[in-house]
């Protein structure tokens, strides 16, 4: 029985890959149709993209059999800046399934075949943190989405960690919430697969990471939506307060499970 497990996991990966191809094709067609239909109405287009992204994320969670437990309420005020710790690609699927909003993503994804198409159709905001002159452009774009009552979802660590701790937050992106006078919603993500590091962690190879997820029968995750941080603070305080809230939750749960 044990010897047959690798073959079963490989078969599961193949079936899920096929399902992802179908979902990709369906949402690619829907995304293109939405852009054509609402081409002359940018506000309606953004609403369509937010709707499109949420259902794509939910379909992806279904394929990966990601089971989400939610602590707190995901009914946040439209135009909130939602920030979370970052472990791996499941973070995107989970937050996208739980919140209606737009993601801020590293610029490299814009060059990834297939992935970039859906990201662009979903009006993802691409950020190249190595180019300082572009940071202001990204902040203005986030601010515009927030002012349009569209929530924005991002990972202020600007890199993935193994989930046992939370790296310091980059404060620059919080300037958008300050300028738009919008609240910040801290969200902590934890995985319960028994692996250290969790299978949700990116690691050193994106392809190995995705293949590991495809072979995993079930992935359990918990998100904790914490009390909103009201507008009015400067970006450094917004970053520090949200980081402290998320890190305390991650570290507290880590001690309890040790």
C-alpha positions in Angstrom: 0.0 0.0 0.0 2.8 2.4 0.9 4.6 1.8 -2.4 1.4 2.8 -4.3 1.2 6.2 -2.5 3.7 8.0 -4.8 1.8 6.9 -7.9 -1.5 8.0 -6.4 -0.1 11.4 -5.5 1.3 11.7 -9.0 -2.1 10.9 -10.4 -3.7 13.5 -8.2 -1.2 16.1 -9.5 -2.1 15.2 -13.1 -5.8 15.4 -12.5 -5.4 18.7 -10.7 -3.2 20.1 -13.5 -6.0 19.2 -16.0 -8.6 20.9 -13.8 -6.4 24.0 -13.6 -6.1 24.1 -17.4 -9.9 24.0 -17.7 -10.3 26.7 -15.0 -7.6 28.8 -16.6 -9.3 28.6 -20.0 -12.8 29.4 -18.6 -11.6 32.4 -16.6 -9.4 33.7 -19.4 -12.4 33.8 -21.7 -14.6 35.4 -19.0 -11.8 38.0 -18.3 -11.5 38.9 -21.9 -15.2 39.2 -22.3 -15.5 41.4 -19.3 -12.7 43.8 -20.6 -14.5 44.0 -24.0 -18.0 44.5 -22.4 -16.9 47.2 -19.9 -14.2 48.8 -22.0 -15.9 52.2 -22.0 -16.7 52.1 -18.3 -13.6 51.8 -16.1 -15.6 51.7 -12.7 -17.7 48.8 -14.0 -14.6 47.1 -15.3 -12.9 47.3 -11.9 -16.0 45.8 -10.2 -16.1 43.0 -12.8 -12.4 42.3 -12.3 -12.8 42.1 -8.5 -15.7 39.7 -9.0 -13.7 37.7 -11.5 -10.7 37.4 -9.3 -12.7 36.2 -6.3 -14.3 33.4 -8.1 -11.1 32.4 -9.8 -9.5 32.1 -6.3 -12.4 30.1 -5.0 -12.2 27.7 -7.9 -8.4 27.3 -7.3 -9.0 26.6 -3.6 -11.5 23.9 -4.6 -9.1 22.2 -6.9 -6.3 22.3 -4.4 -8.7 21.2 -1.6 -7.7 24.1 0.5 -10.0 24.2 3.6 -10.1 27.6 5.2 -11.1 28.3 8.7 -11.9 32.0 9.3 -11.5 33.8 12.6 -13.1 37.2 12.6 -15.1 38.8 9.9 -14.1 39.1 6.2 -16.8 41.8 5.7 -14.4 44.7 5.7 -15.2 48.2 4.6 -14.8 48.7 0.8 -11.6 50.6 0.1 -9.6 49.0 2.9 -5.9 48.1 2.7 -5.7 44.4 3.6 -2.2 43.3 4.7 -1.0 39.8 5.5 2.0 37.7 6.2 3.3 35.8 3.2 4.2 32.1 3.0 3.5 30.9 -0.6 1.1 30.9 -3.5 -1.8 29.5 -1.4 -1.9 32.9 0.4 -3.1 34.5 -2.8 -5.8 31.9 -3.4 -7.1 32.1 0.2 -7.1 35.9 0.5 -8.6 36.2 -3.0 -11.4 33.7 -2.0 -12.1 35.5 1.3 -11.9 39.2 0.2 -13.1 41.1 -2.7 -10.2 43.3 -3.9 -7.1 43.7 -6.0 -3.7 42.3 -5.4 -0.3 44.0 -5.4 2.3 41.6 -6.8 5.9 41.6 -7.6 6.7 42.7 -11.1 8.3 39.3 -12.1 4.9 37.7 -12.3 4.0 40.0 -15.2 6.6 38.0 -17.2 5.3 34.5 -16.2 3.5 32.9 -19.1 -0.2 32.1 -18.4 0.0 33.4 -14.8 0.6 36.9 -16.1 -2.5 36.8 -18.3 -4.9 36.1 -15.5 -3.1 38.6 -13.2 -3.4 41.3 -15.9 -7.0 40.5 -16.6 -7.7 40.8 -12.9 -6.0 44.3 -12.8 -3.3 43.2 -10.5 -1.0 46.1 -9.5 2.6 45.2 -10.3 5.4 46.5 -8.1 9.2 46.5 -8.7 10.6 47.4 -5.3 14.1 47.5 -6.8 13.1 50.6 -8.8 12.6 53.4 -6.3 11.1 55.8 -8.9 8.3 53.2 -9.5 7.3 53.0 -5.8 5.5 56.4 -6.1 3.6 55.2 -9.1 2.5 52.1 -7.3 1.4 54.1 -4.2 -0.7 56.4 -6.4 -2.3 53.4 -8.1 -3.2 51.8 -4.8 -4.5 55.1 -3.5 -6.7 55.4 -6.6 -8.2 52.0 -6.0 -8.8 52.7 -2.3 -10.5 56.0 -3.2 -12.7 54.1 -5.7 -13.9 52.0 -2.7 -11.9 49.0 -4.0 -10.0 47.1 -1.3 -6.3 46.3 -2.1 -4.6 43.1 -0.8 -0.8 43.0 -0.3 2.1 41.3 1.5 4.2 44.0 3.1 7.1 41.6 4.0 7.9 41.8 0.2 9.1 38.1 0.4 7.9 34.8 1.5 8.8 33.2 4.9 8.4 29.7 6.2 5.4 30.7 8.3 7.1 30.5 11.7 7.8 34.2 12.0 6.9 37.4 10.2 9.6 39.6 8.6 9.6 43.3 9.1 7.0 45.2 6.9 8.0 47.6 4.2 6.3 50.9 5.2 6.2 52.6 1.7 3.0 50.9 0.5 1.1 52.1 3.7 1.5 55.6 2.4 -1.4 54.9 0.1 -3.8 54.2 3.0 -2.6 57.3 4.7 -3.1 59.5 1.7 -6.5 58.0 1.0 -7.5 58.1 4.6 -8.5 54.5 4.6 -8.3 51.7 7.3 -5.8 48.9 7.3 -6.9 45.4 8.0 -4.2 43.0 9.4 -4.7 39.3 8.5 -2.7 36.4 9.9 -2.4 33.2 7.7 -1.4 29.9 9.3 -1.2 26.4 7.7 -1.8 23.1 9.5 -0.3 20.4 7.3 2.2 19.0 9.9 5.3 19.9 7.8 8.1 22.2 8.9 8.3 24.3 6.8 4.7 24.0 5.6 4.1 22.6 2.1 2.6 26.1 1.4 6.0 27.7 1.6 7.6 28.8 -1.7 11.1 27.5 -0.9 13.8 27.9 -3.5 11.9 26.6 -6.5 8.5 27.8 -7.7 7.9 24.7 -9.8 8.8 22.3 -6.9 6.5 24.4 -4.7 3.5 24.1 -7.2 4.1 20.4 -7.7 4.2 19.7 -4.0 0.8 21.5 -3.7 -0.6 19.5 -6.6 0.3 16.3 -4.8 -1.0 17.3 -1.4 -4.5 15.7 -0.8 -5.7 18.5 1.5 -4.3 21.7 2.9 -5.9 23.3 6.0 -5.4 26.9 6.7 -6.7 29.5 9.2 -6.9 33.2 8.6 -7.4 35.6 11.5 -9.0 38.9 10.5 -7.9 41.4 13.2 -9.5 44.6 14.2 -9.1 47.3 11.6 -6.5 50.0 12.2 -8.4 53.3 11.7 -7.1 56.0 9.3 -5.0 58.9 10.6 -1.7 57.3 11.4 1.4 57.8 9.2 2.8 55.0 7.2 5.5 54.0 9.7 2.9 53.6 12.5 0.5 51.8 10.2 3.2 49.3 9.2 4.5 48.8 12.8 1.0 48.3 14.3 -0.2 45.9 11.6 3.1 43.9 11.8 2.9 43.7 15.6 -0.7 42.4 15.4 0.1 39.7 12.8 3.4 38.7 14.3 1.9 38.3 17.8 -0.8 36.1 16.5 1.6 33.9 14.5 4.1 33.6 17.4 1.3 32.9 19.9 -0.1 30.1 17.8 3.3 28.7 17.2 4.0 28.4 20.9 0.6 26.7 21.5 1.3 24.1 18.7 4.9 23.4 19.8 
